[in-house]
Amino acid sequence: MCMLAPVAAQDVGPVTNLPLPRFVSLKAAEGNVRRGPSLTHRIDWVFQRRDMPLRITAEHGHWRRVEDRDGLGGWIHYSLLSGTRTVIIEQDMMTLRSRPEPQAPVTAALEAGVIARLGKCDLEWCRVSSAGYKGWVPKARLWGVAMDEVRD
């Protein structure tokens, strides 16, 4: 169950009818980022990190306007994106905890920039996994999940 904060008129994509903005991940090892929503638009750069979380901000046909954690982005073909949720660890040596509590035992520590798979989230904590390690981290230390997002 995914709960979002009440919004008077939540924006939804005209193609998918899914919420905008929303998070997805890069399915491919490489993804061309274009200036506009078609193959005729110039490639501005190439994302080269499989599973990188991205925020979709607009839709047009088979194209999605995305941005990364630095706010950089452009248009990418929807076939290169996945609904699998991932996050980027924002704090170096971020401790994973066995429970969503600040004093819970530490299960591992992840370096800043590590991409982890996103699991359950409450309002303050999210469960993540990466390279066989799993645990709970404060949501504020992650990029790729909305602060008001709750996931079961």
DSSP file (Angstrom, degrees, kcal/mol; ACC not computed):
  #  RESIDUE AA STRUCTURE BP1 BP2  ACC     N-H-->O    O-->H-N    N-H-->O    O-->H-N    TCO  KAPPA ALPHA  PHI   PSI    X-CA   Y-CA   Z-CA
    1    1 A M              0   0    0      0, 0.0   151,-0.6     0, 0.0     2,-0.6   0.000 360.0 360.0 360.0 128.1    0.0    0.0    0.0
    2    2 A C  E     -A  151   0A   0    149,-0.2     2,-0.4   150,-0.1   149,-0.2  -0.954 360.0-167.3-114.6 117.8    1.4    3.4   -1.0
    3    3 A M  E     -A  150   0A   0    147,-1.3   147,-1.3    -2,-0.6     2,-0.3  -0.877   1.3-167.7-108.0 136.8    0.0    6.4    0.7
    4    4 A L        -     0   0    0     -2,-0.4   145,-0.1   145,-0.2     3,-0.1  -0.884  34.5 -93.5-117.8 153.4    0.6    9.9   -0.4
    5    5 A A        -     0   0    0     -2,-0.3     2,-0.1     1,-0.1   143,-0.0  -0.328  56.0 -90.6 -61.2 145.1   -0.2   13.1    1.4
    6    6 A P        -     0   0    0      0, 0.0     2,-0.4     0, 0.0    -1,-0.1  -0.360  49.2-175.1 -62.0 133.9   -3.5   14.5    0.5
    7    7 A V    >   -     0   0    0      1,-0.2     3,-0.5    -3,-0.1    -3,-0.0  -0.989  30.1-130.5-131.0 139.4   -3.3   16.9   -2.4
    8    8 A A  T 3  S-     0   0    0     -2,-0.4     2,-0.3     1,-0.3    -1,-0.2   0.951 100.1  -1.2 -55.3 -55.2   -6.2   19.0   -3.8
    9    9 A A  T 3  S-     0   0    0     -3,-0.1    -1,-0.3     2,-0.0     2,-0.1  -0.768  81.1-151.5-139.6  90.5   -5.6   18.0   -7.4
   10   10 A Q    <   -     0   0    0     -3,-0.5     2,-0.2    -2,-0.3    -3,-0.0  -0.388  22.6-116.1 -66.0 135.9   -2.6   15.7   -7.7
   11   11 A D        -     0   0    0      9,-0.4     9,-2.4    -2,-0.1     2,-0.3  -0.523  35.6-173.2 -71.4 135.7   -0.8   15.9  -11.1
   12   12 A V  B     -I   19   0B   0      7,-0.3     6,-0.0    -2,-0.2    -1,-0.0  -0.949  30.5 -98.9-128.3 152.7   -1.0   12.8  -13.1
   13   13 A G     >  -     0   0    0      5,-3.1     4,-1.8    -2,-0.3    47,-0.1  -0.450  22.8-136.9 -69.6 139.5    0.7   11.9  -16.4
   14   14 A P  T  4 S+     0   0    0      0, 0.0    -1,-0.1     0, 0.0    46,-0.0   0.690 102.4  40.7 -69.5 -18.4   -1.4   12.3  -19.5
   15   15 A V  T  4 S+     0   0    0      3,-0.1    47,-0.0    46,-0.0    -2,-0.0   0.882 130.5  20.1 -94.5 -49.1   -0.1    9.0  -20.9
   16   16 A T  T  4 S-     0   0    0      2,-0.1    -1,-0.0     3,-0.0     0, 0.0   0.649  86.0-134.9 -98.5 -18.4    0.0    6.7  -17.9
   17   17 A N     <  +     0   0    0     -4,-1.8     3,-0.1     1,-0.3     0, 0.0   0.677  62.1 135.3  64.5  18.5   -2.4    8.4  -15.5
   18   18 A L        -     0   0    0      1,-0.1    -5,-3.1    -6,-0.0    -1,-0.3  -0.599  65.4 -80.1 -91.9 158.4    0.3    7.8  -12.8
   19   19 A P  B     -I   12   0B   0      0, 0.0    -7,-0.3     0, 0.0    -1,-0.1  -0.208  49.4-115.6 -60.2 146.3    1.3   10.5  -10.3
   20   20 A L  S    S+     0   0    0     -9,-2.4    -9,-0.4     1,-0.1    37,-0.1  -0.997  95.1  31.9-126.4 134.2    3.8   13.2  -11.4
   21   21 A P  S    S+     0   0    0      0, 0.0     2,-0.3     0, 0.0    36,-0.2   0.682  86.2 153.1 -74.4 164.0    6.4   13.6  -10.2
   22   22 A R  E     -J   56   0C   0     34,-1.4    34,-3.4    -2,-0.1     2,-0.3  -0.970  39.0-111.7-149.5 160.6    7.3    9.9   -9.4
   23   23 A F  E     +J   55   0C   0     -2,-0.3     2,-0.2    32,-0.2    32,-0.2  -0.762  37.5 155.2-101.3 143.2   10.4    7.9   -9.0
   24   24 A V  E     -J   54   0C   0     30,-2.6    30,-2.6    -2,-0.3     2,-0.3  -0.753  31.9-118.7-140.6-173.6   11.6    5.0  -11.3
   25   25 A S  E     -JK  53  82C   0     57,-2.4    57,-2.8    28,-0.3     2,-0.6  -0.944  27.8 -99.3-134.1 160.5   15.0    3.5  -12.1
   26   26 A L  E     - K   0  81C   0     26,-1.9    25,-3.3    -2,-0.3    55,-0.2  -0.683  30.9-170.9 -79.0 118.1   17.2    3.2  -15.2
   27   27 A K        +     0   0    0     53,-2.8    54,-0.2    -2,-0.6    -1,-0.2   0.819  64.3  65.2 -78.8 -32.8   16.6   -0.4  -16.5
   28   28 A A  S    S-     0   0    0     52,-1.1    23,-0.2     1,-0.1    21,-0.2  -0.448  83.6-123.5 -92.4 162.2   19.4   -0.2  -19.1
   29   29 A A  S    S+     0   0    0      1,-0.2     2,-0.3    -2,-0.1    21,-0.2   0.755 102.7  24.8 -72.1 -25.0   23.2    0.1  -18.6
   30   30 A E        -     0   0    0     18,-0.1     2,-0.4    19,-0.1    18,-0.2  -0.996  66.3-175.7-139.7 144.0   23.0    3.2  -20.8
   31   31 A G  E     -L   47   0C   0     16,-2.2    16,-2.6    -2,-0.3     2,-0.2  -0.929  22.7-133.0-143.6 118.7   20.2    5.6  -21.6
   32   32 A N  E     -L   46   0C   0     -2,-0.4     2,-0.6    14,-0.2    45,-0.3  -0.500  17.0-151.6 -69.0 132.1   20.3    8.5  -24.0
   33   33 A V  E     -L   45   0C   0     12,-3.0    11,-2.8    -2,-0.2    12,-1.3  -0.935  18.7-162.2-108.8 117.2   19.0   11.7  -22.6
   34   34 A R  E     -LM  43  75C   0     41,-3.4    41,-2.9    -2,-0.6     9,-0.2  -0.585  30.0-123.4-105.3 160.7   17.5   13.9  -25.3
   35   35 A R  S    S+     0   0    0      7,-2.4     8,-0.1    -2,-0.2    -1,-0.1   0.769  95.7  10.6 -69.5 -27.7   16.6   17.6  -25.5
   36   36 A G  S    S-     0   0    0      2,-0.3     2,-1.7     6,-0.3     5,-0.2  -0.880  94.6 -80.6-145.7 175.7   13.0   16.7  -26.5
   37   37 A P  S    S+     0   0    0      0, 0.0     2,-0.3     0, 0.0    25,-0.1  -0.361  95.9  62.6 -85.7  60.5   10.6   13.7  -26.7
   38   38 A S  S >  S-     0   0    0     -2,-1.7     3,-1.2    37,-0.1    -2,-0.3  -0.970  86.2-106.4-166.9 164.4   11.7   12.1  -30.0
   39   39 A L  T 3  S+     0   0    0     -2,-0.3     4,-0.1     1,-0.2    -1,-0.0   0.681 114.1  65.8 -69.0 -17.2   14.6   10.4  -31.7
   40   40 A T  T 3  S+     0   0    0      2,-0.1    -1,-0.2    -6,-0.0     2,-0.2   0.660  82.8  94.4 -79.9 -14.9   15.1   13.6  -33.8
   41   41 A H  S <  S-     0   0    0     -3,-1.2    -3,-0.0    -5,-0.2     2,-0.0  -0.514  88.2 -98.5 -78.2 147.1   16.1   15.6  -30.7
   42   42 A R        -     0   0    0     -2,-0.2    -7,-2.4    -8,-0.1     2,-0.6  -0.294  31.2-117.4 -63.2 142.6   19.8   15.9  -29.9
   43   43 A I  E     -L   34   0C   0     -9,-0.2    -9,-0.3     1,-0.2     3,-0.1  -0.750  26.8-173.6 -80.1 119.5   21.3   13.7  -27.3
   44   44 A D  E     -     0   0C   0    -11,-2.8     2,-0.3    -2,-0.6   -10,-0.2   0.854  63.6 -33.7 -83.2 -37.3   22.5   15.9  -24.4
   45   45 A W  E     -L   33   0C   0    -12,-1.3   -12,-3.0   -14,-0.1     2,-0.5  -0.961  58.2-108.8-167.3 179.8   24.2   13.1  -22.5
   46   46 A V  E     -L   32   0C   0     -2,-0.3     2,-0.3   -14,-0.2   -14,-0.2  -0.983  19.0-138.0-127.2 122.5   24.0    9.4  -21.6
   47   47 A F  E     -L   31   0C   0    -16,-2.6   -16,-2.2    -2,-0.5     3,-0.0  -0.647  22.5-176.8 -71.8 134.2   23.1    8.0  -18.2
   48   48 A Q        +     0   0    0     -2,-0.3     2,-0.4   -18,-0.2   -18,-0.1  -0.181  47.4  93.0-129.8  41.3   25.5    5.1  -17.6
   49   49 A R    >   -     0   0    0    -21,-0.2     3,-2.0     3,-0.1   -23,-0.3  -0.801  65.6-140.0-140.5  96.7   24.5    3.6  -14.3
   50   50 A R  T 3  S+     0   0    0     -2,-0.4   -23,-0.2     1,-0.3   -21,-0.1  -0.221  89.5  19.2 -52.4 140.5   22.0    0.7  -14.3
   51   51 A D  T 3  S+     0   0    0    -25,-3.3    -1,-0.3     1,-0.3   -24,-0.1   0.454  84.0 155.1  75.4   4.2   19.4    1.0  -11.5
   52   52 A M    <   -     0   0    0     -3,-2.0   -26,-1.9   -26,-0.2    -1,-0.3  -0.424  46.5-119.3 -61.7 129.1   20.0    4.7  -11.0
   53   53 A P  E     -J   25   0C   0      0, 0.0     2,-0.3     0, 0.0    16,-0.3  -0.486  36.1-176.9 -70.6 141.8   16.9    6.3   -9.5
   54   54 A L  E     -J   24   0C   0    -30,-2.6   -30,-2.6    -2,-0.2     2,-0.6  -0.966  23.1-131.1-135.7 151.6   15.3    9.0  -11.6
   55   55 A R  E     -JN  23  67C   0     12,-2.6    12,-1.5    -2,-0.3     2,-0.5  -0.923  17.8-143.2-105.7 122.1   12.3   11.3  -11.0
   56   56 A I  E     +JN  22  66C   0    -34,-3.4   -34,-1.4    -2,-0.6    10,-0.2  -0.719  25.6 169.0 -82.1 128.4    9.8   11.5  -13.9
   57   57 A T  E     +     0   0C   0      8,-3.2     2,-0.3    -2,-0.5     9,-0.2   0.542  61.9  11.1-115.5 -13.5    8.5   15.0  -14.2
   58   58 A A  E     - N   0  65C   0      7,-1.1     7,-2.4   -45,-0.0     2,-0.3  -0.987  58.0-147.4-160.3 160.3    6.5   14.8  -17.5
   59   59 A E  E     + N   0  64C   0     -2,-0.3     2,-0.2     5,-0.2     5,-0.2  -0.980  14.6 170.8-133.0 145.3    5.2   12.4  -20.1
   60   60 A H  E >   - N   0  63C   0      3,-2.5     3,-2.2    -2,-0.3     2,-0.1  -0.777  65.0 -58.3-153.3 106.8    4.8   12.7  -23.9
   61   61 A G  T 3  S-     0   0    0      1,-0.3    -1,-0.2    -2,-0.2   -46,-0.0  -0.378 122.2 -12.8  58.3-127.1    3.9    9.6  -25.9
   62   62 A H  T 3  S+     0   0    0    -25,-0.1    16,-3.1    -2,-0.1     2,-0.3   0.234 122.4  92.9 -88.1  13.7    6.6    6.9  -25.3
   63   63 A W  E <   -NO  60  77C   0     -3,-2.2    -3,-2.5    14,-0.2     2,-0.4  -0.833  54.3-164.0-114.3 146.6    8.9    9.5  -23.7
   64   64 A R  E     -NO  59  76C   0     12,-2.6    12,-2.4    -2,-0.3     2,-0.6  -0.995  18.2-136.3-128.2 132.0    9.4   10.6  -20.1
   65   65 A R  E     +NO  58  75C   0     -7,-2.4    -8,-3.2    -2,-0.4    -7,-1.1  -0.786  37.5 178.5 -84.8 123.8   11.2   13.7  -18.9
   66   66 A V  E     -NO  56  74C   0      8,-3.0     8,-1.4    -2,-0.6     2,-0.3  -0.825  19.7-161.8-124.8 160.3   13.4   12.7  -16.0
   67   67 A E  E     -NO  55  73C   0    -12,-1.5   -12,-2.6    -2,-0.3     6,-0.3  -0.992  13.0-138.1-139.8 150.8   15.9   14.2  -13.7
   68   68 A D    >   -     0   0    0      4,-2.9     3,-2.2    -2,-0.3   -14,-0.1  -0.248  46.9 -79.9 -93.9-172.6   18.7   12.8  -11.5
   69   69 A R  T 3  S+     0   0    0      1,-0.3   -15,-0.1   -16,-0.3    75,-0.0   0.711 131.1  55.6 -66.8 -17.8   19.5   13.7   -8.0
   70   70 A D  T 3  S-     0   0    0      2,-0.2    -1,-0.3     0, 0.0     3,-0.1   0.407 119.3-109.4 -90.8   2.2   21.5   16.8   -9.2
   71   71 A G  S <  S+     0   0    0     -3,-2.2     2,-0.3     1,-0.3    -2,-0.1   0.544  76.8 134.0  82.9   6.3   18.4   18.0  -11.1
   72   72 A L        +     0   0    0     -5,-0.0    -4,-2.9     2,-0.0    -1,-0.3  -0.658  26.5 103.5 -89.3 145.7   20.0   17.2  -14.5
   73   73 A G  E     - O   0  67C   0     -2,-0.3     2,-0.3    -6,-0.3    -6,-0.2  -0.969  32.0-173.6 176.9-159.3   17.9   15.4  -17.1
   74   74 A G  E     - O   0  66C   0     -8,-1.4    -8,-3.0    -2,-0.3     2,-0.4  -0.944  53.3 -28.8 167.4-154.2   15.9   15.5  -20.2
   75   75 A W  E     +MO  34  65C   0    -41,-2.9   -41,-3.4    -2,-0.3     2,-0.3  -0.759  52.4 176.5 -98.9 135.2   13.8   13.1  -22.2
   76   76 A I  E     - O   0  64C   0    -12,-2.4   -12,-2.6    -2,-0.4     2,-0.1  -0.977  37.2-100.6-135.6 146.7   14.3    9.3  -22.3
   77   77 A H  E >   - O   0  63C   0    -45,-0.3     3,-2.0    -2,-0.3   -14,-0.2  -0.450  29.7-128.1 -69.4 138.0   12.4    6.5  -23.9
   78   78 A Y  G >  S+     0   0    0    -16,-3.1     3,-1.9     1,-0.3    -1,-0.1   0.763 103.1  70.4 -59.5 -26.6   10.1    4.7  -21.5
   79   79 A S  G 3  S+     0   0    0    -17,-0.3    -1,-0.3     1,-0.3   -16,-0.1   0.669  93.0  58.5 -67.3 -14.9   11.5    1.3  -22.5
   80   80 A L  G <  S+     0   0    0     -3,-2.0   -53,-2.8   -53,-0.1   -52,-1.1   0.451  96.9  80.3 -90.4  -1.4   14.8    2.2  -20.7
   81   81 A L  E <   -K   26   0C   0     -3,-1.9     2,-0.3   -55,-0.2   -55,-0.2  -0.753  60.4-159.4-110.8 153.7   13.0    2.8  -17.4
   82   82 A S  E     -K   25   0C   0    -57,-2.8   -57,-2.4    -2,-0.3    -2,-0.0  -0.956  24.5-137.1-129.5 147.7   11.8    0.4  -14.7
   83   83 A G  S    S+     0   0    0     -2,-0.3     2,-0.2   -59,-0.2   -60,-0.1   0.522  71.4 117.9 -78.1  -5.7    9.2    0.7  -12.0
   84   84 A T        -     0   0    0    -59,-0.1     2,-0.5     1,-0.1    -2,-0.2  -0.454  67.7-129.0 -61.8 129.0   11.7   -1.1   -9.7
   85   85 A R        +     0   0    0     33,-0.2    33,-2.4    -2,-0.2     2,-0.3  -0.707  35.2 166.0 -92.6 129.6   12.5    1.4   -6.9
   86   86 A T  E     -B  117   0A   0     -2,-0.5     2,-0.3    31,-0.3    31,-0.2  -0.894  14.6-159.0-130.8 162.9   16.0    2.2   -6.0
   87   87 A V  E     -B  116   0A   0     29,-2.6    29,-2.6    -2,-0.3     2,-0.5  -0.933  17.2-124.4-137.7 161.1   17.6    5.0   -4.0
   88   88 A I  E     -BC 115 143A   0     55,-2.5    55,-1.8    -2,-0.3     2,-0.4  -0.937  27.4-123.1-107.5 130.5   21.0    6.6   -3.7
   89   89 A I  E     - C   0 142A   0     25,-2.6    24,-3.1    -2,-0.5    53,-0.2  -0.601  25.0-169.8 -70.7 124.5   22.7    6.7   -0.2
   90   90 A E        +     0   0    0     51,-2.9     2,-0.4    -2,-0.4    52,-0.1   0.578  62.4  64.0 -96.6 -11.9   23.4   10.4    0.5
   91   91 A Q  S >  S-     0   0    0     50,-0.5     3,-1.0    20,-0.1    19,-0.1  -0.945  85.9-115.0-119.6 133.6   25.6   10.1    3.6
   92   92 A D  T 3  S+     0   0    0     -2,-0.4    19,-0.2     1,-0.3     3,-0.1  -0.410  98.4   6.9 -68.0 139.4   29.0    8.5    3.6
   93   93 A M  T 3  S-     0   0    0     17,-0.2     2,-0.3     1,-0.2    -1,-0.3   0.884  85.7-171.7  55.5  44.3   29.2    5.3    5.8
   94   94 A M  E <   -D  110   0A   0     16,-2.5    16,-2.6    -3,-1.0     2,-0.3  -0.512  19.4-128.4 -66.2 123.6   25.4    5.4    6.4
   95   95 A T  E     -D  109   0A   0     -2,-0.3     2,-0.4    14,-0.2    14,-0.3  -0.599  11.4-145.4 -81.5 133.6   24.6    2.7    8.9
   96   96 A L  E     -D  108   0A   0     12,-3.2    11,-3.0    -2,-0.3    12,-1.0  -0.810  19.9-153.7 -90.8 137.0   21.9    0.2    8.2
   97   97 A R  E     -DE 106 136A   0     39,-2.1    39,-3.0    -2,-0.4     9,-0.2  -0.835  22.4-127.1-116.7 153.0   20.0   -0.8   11.3
   98   98 A S  S    S+     0   0    0      7,-2.6     8,-0.1    -2,-0.3    -1,-0.1   0.743  96.7  20.3 -70.0 -23.7   18.1   -4.0   12.1
   99   99 A R  S    S-     0   0    0      2,-0.3     2,-2.6     6,-0.3     5,-0.2  -0.933  95.0 -94.6-138.8 161.2   14.9   -2.0   13.0
  100  100 A P  S    S+     0   0    0      0, 0.0    25,-0.1     0, 0.0    24,-0.1  -0.348  89.9 104.9 -77.9  63.8   13.7    1.5   12.2
  101  101 A E  S >  S-     0   0    0     -2,-2.6     3,-1.4    35,-0.1    -2,-0.3  -0.997  75.6-127.5-143.0 140.3   15.1    2.9   15.4
  102  102 A P  T 3  S+     0   0    0      0, 0.0    -1,-0.1     0, 0.0     0, 0.0   0.780 110.8  43.5 -60.4 -27.7   18.1    5.1   16.0
  103  103 A Q  T 3  S+     0   0    0     -6,-0.0     3,-0.1     2,-0.0     0, 0.0   0.385  85.2 121.3 -99.7   3.5   19.5    2.8   18.6
  104  104 A A  S <  S-     0   0    0     -3,-1.4     0, 0.0    -5,-0.2     0, 0.0  -0.283  77.9 -82.2 -65.0 153.2   18.8   -0.5   16.8
  105  105 A P        -     0   0    0      0, 0.0    -7,-2.6     0, 0.0     2,-0.3  -0.224  46.5-114.2 -56.8 144.0   21.9   -2.8   16.1
  106  106 A V  E     -D   97   0A   0     -9,-0.2    -9,-0.3     1,-0.1     3,-0.1  -0.652  29.5-178.3 -82.0 132.9   23.9   -1.9   13.0
  107  107 A T  E     -     0   0A   0    -11,-3.0     2,-0.3     1,-0.4   -10,-0.2   0.686  64.8 -29.5-102.2 -24.8   23.8   -4.5   10.2
  108  108 A A  E     -D   96   0A   0    -12,-1.0   -12,-3.2    25,-0.1    -1,-0.4  -0.967  53.4-120.6-173.1 174.5   26.2   -2.7    7.8
  109  109 A A  E     -D   95   0A   0     -2,-0.3     2,-0.4   -14,-0.3   -14,-0.2  -0.999  22.2-156.8-134.6 135.5   27.5    0.7    6.6
  110  110 A L  E     -D   94   0A   0    -16,-2.6   -16,-2.5    -2,-0.4   -17,-0.2  -0.886  17.0-120.9-115.0 143.6   27.1    1.9    3.0
  111  111 A E    >   -     0   0    0     -2,-0.4     3,-1.6   -18,-0.2   -22,-0.2  -0.397  40.8 -89.2 -75.3 155.7   29.2    4.6    1.3
  112  112 A A  T 3  S+     0   0    0      1,-0.2   -22,-0.2   -22,-0.1    -1,-0.1  -0.405 114.3  31.7 -60.6 139.1   27.7    7.7   -0.2
  113  113 A G  T 3  S+     0   0    0    -24,-3.1    -1,-0.2     1,-0.3     2,-0.1   0.261  82.1 138.5  94.7 -11.5   26.6    7.2   -3.8
  114  114 A V    <   -     0   0    0     -3,-1.6   -25,-2.6   -25,-0.2     2,-0.5  -0.436  50.2-134.3 -65.6 138.6   25.7    3.5   -3.4
  115  115 A I  E     -B   88   0A   0    -27,-0.2     2,-0.3    -2,-0.1   -27,-0.2  -0.853  28.6-177.2 -95.2 128.9   22.5    2.5   -5.2
  116  116 A A  E     -B   87   0A   0    -29,-2.6   -29,-2.6    -2,-0.5     2,-0.3  -0.910  30.4-109.0-125.3 152.3   20.2    0.4   -3.0
  117  117 A R  E     -BF  86 129A   0     12,-2.9    12,-1.6    -2,-0.3     2,-0.4  -0.636  37.2-127.4 -78.6 137.1   16.9   -1.3   -3.7
  118  118 A L  E     + F   0 128A   0    -33,-2.4   -33,-0.2    -2,-0.3    10,-0.2  -0.718  35.4 164.7 -91.1 132.3   14.0    0.4   -1.8
  119  119 A G  E     -     0   0A   0      8,-3.0    -1,-0.1    -2,-0.4     9,-0.1   0.067  50.6  -8.6-112.6-134.1   11.7   -1.7    0.4
  120  120 A K  E     -     0   0A   0     32,-0.2     7,-3.3     6,-0.1    -1,-0.4  -0.303  60.9-170.7 -66.1 149.5    9.2   -0.7    3.0
  121  121 A C  E     -GF 151 126A   0     30,-2.3    30,-1.8     5,-0.3     5,-0.2  -0.996  11.6-173.3-140.1 139.3    9.1    3.0    4.2
  122  122 A D        -     0   0    0      3,-2.7    27,-0.1    -2,-0.3    29,-0.1  -0.382  57.7 -75.6-105.9-161.8    7.3    4.7    7.0
  123  123 A L  S    S+     0   0    0     -2,-0.2    26,-0.1     1,-0.2     3,-0.1   0.754 128.6  18.7 -70.8 -21.3    7.3    8.4    7.5
  124  124 A E  S    S+     0   0    0      1,-0.2    15,-3.1    15,-0.1    16,-0.5   0.671 120.6  46.5-119.6 -24.5   10.9    8.5    8.8
  125  125 A W  E     - H   0 138A   0     13,-0.3    -3,-2.7    14,-0.1     2,-0.3  -0.882  53.0-164.3-127.3 151.6   12.7    5.3    7.8
  126  126 A C  E     -FH 121 137A   0     11,-2.6    11,-2.7    -2,-0.3     2,-0.5  -0.988  20.2-130.7-131.9 146.0   13.1    3.1    4.8
  127  127 A R  E     + H   0 136A   0     -7,-3.3    -8,-3.0    -2,-0.3     2,-0.3  -0.829  35.2 177.0 -91.9 129.6   14.3   -0.5    4.5
  128  128 A V  E     -FH 118 135A   0      7,-3.0     7,-2.1    -2,-0.5     2,-0.3  -0.883  16.8-158.4-129.9 160.7   17.0   -0.9    1.8
  129  129 A S  E     +FH 117 134A   0    -12,-1.6   -12,-2.9    -2,-0.3     2,-0.3  -0.999  14.8 165.0-141.0 143.3   19.2   -3.7    0.4
  130  130 A S  E >   - H   0 133A   0      3,-2.7     3,-2.4    -2,-0.3   -14,-0.1  -0.925  68.3  -9.8-158.2 130.1   22.5   -3.6   -1.5
  131  131 A A  T 3  S-     0   0    0     -2,-0.3     3,-0.1     1,-0.3   -15,-0.0   0.818 130.1 -49.1  52.0  37.6   25.1   -6.2   -2.2
  132  132 A G  T 3  S+     0   0    0      1,-0.3     2,-0.3     0, 0.0    -1,-0.3   0.347 116.2 112.8  87.5  -7.5   23.5   -8.7    0.2
  133  133 A Y  E <   + H   0 130A   0     -3,-2.4    -3,-2.7     2,-0.0     2,-0.3  -0.771  41.3 177.3 -96.8 143.4   23.2   -6.2    3.0
  134  134 A K  E     + H   0 129A   0     -2,-0.3     2,-0.3    -5,-0.2    -5,-0.2  -0.996  14.4 115.5-145.3 153.8   19.9   -5.0    4.3
  135  135 A G  E     - H   0 128A   0     -7,-2.1    -7,-3.0    -2,-0.3     2,-0.4  -0.978  55.8 -66.3 172.2-175.2   18.6   -2.7    7.0
  136  136 A W  E     +EH  97 127A   0    -39,-3.0   -39,-2.1    -2,-0.3    -9,-0.2  -0.795  40.4 179.5-103.1 139.3   16.7    0.4    7.8
  137  137 A V  E     - H   0 126A   0    -11,-2.7   -11,-2.6    -2,-0.4     2,-0.2  -0.961  40.6 -90.4-133.8 152.7   18.0    4.0    7.2
  138  138 A P  E >   - H   0 125A   0      0, 0.0     3,-2.0     0, 0.0   -13,-0.3  -0.451  33.2-134.0 -62.0 131.9   16.6    7.4    7.9
  139  139 A K  G >  S+     0   0    0    -15,-3.1     3,-1.9     1,-0.3     6,-0.1   0.823 102.5  67.1 -57.1 -33.9   14.6    8.5    4.8
  140  140 A A  G 3  S+     0   0    0    -16,-0.5    -1,-0.3     1,-0.3   -15,-0.1   0.649  94.5  59.2 -64.5 -14.1   16.2   11.9    4.9
  141  141 A R  G <  S+     0   0    0     -3,-2.0   -51,-2.9   -50,-0.0   -50,-0.5   0.250  97.3  78.5 -96.9  11.6   19.5   10.3    4.0
  142  142 A L  E <   -C   89   0A   0     -3,-1.9     2,-0.5   -53,-0.2     3,-0.2  -0.889  61.3-153.3-121.5 148.8   18.2    8.9    0.7
  143  143 A W  E    S+C   88   0A   0    -55,-1.8   -55,-2.5    -2,-0.3     3,-0.1  -0.993  78.1  52.3-117.6 127.9   17.5   10.3   -2.8
  144  144 A G  S    S+     0   0    0     -2,-0.5     2,-0.3     1,-0.4   -58,-0.1   0.421  90.8  79.6 129.3   6.7   14.8    8.5   -4.7
  145  145 A V  S    S-     0   0    0     -3,-0.2    -1,-0.4    -6,-0.1     2,-0.2  -0.997  78.0-116.8-142.5 137.3   11.9    8.5   -2.3
  146  146 A A    >   -     0   0    0     -2,-0.3     3,-1.7     1,-0.1    -3,-0.0  -0.477  23.7-126.1 -72.7 143.2    9.4   11.3   -1.5
  147  147 A M  T 3  S+     0   0    0      1,-0.3    -1,-0.1    -2,-0.2    -8,-0.1   0.773 111.0  44.9 -62.8 -26.2    9.5   12.4    2.1
  148  148 A D  T 3  S+     0   0    0   -143,-0.0     2,-0.3     2,-0.0    -1,-0.3   0.315  89.1 117.3 -98.7   8.7    5.8   11.9    2.6
  149  149 A E    <   -     0   0    0     -3,-1.7     2,-0.4  -145,-0.1  -145,-0.2  -0.604  43.6-168.3 -84.0 134.6    5.8    8.5    0.9
  150  150 A V  E     -A    3   0A   0   -147,-1.3  -147,-1.3    -2,-0.3     2,-0.4  -0.987   6.5-173.1-120.4 129.9    4.8    5.3    2.8
  151  151 A R  E      AG   2 121A   0    -30,-1.8   -30,-2.3    -2,-0.4  -149,-0.2  -0.978 360.0 360.0-127.3 136.5    5.5    1.9    1.3
  152  152 A D              0   0    0   -151,-0.6   -32,-0.2    -2,-0.4  -150,-0.1   0.385 360.0 360.0-101.1 360.0    4.4   -1.5    2.6
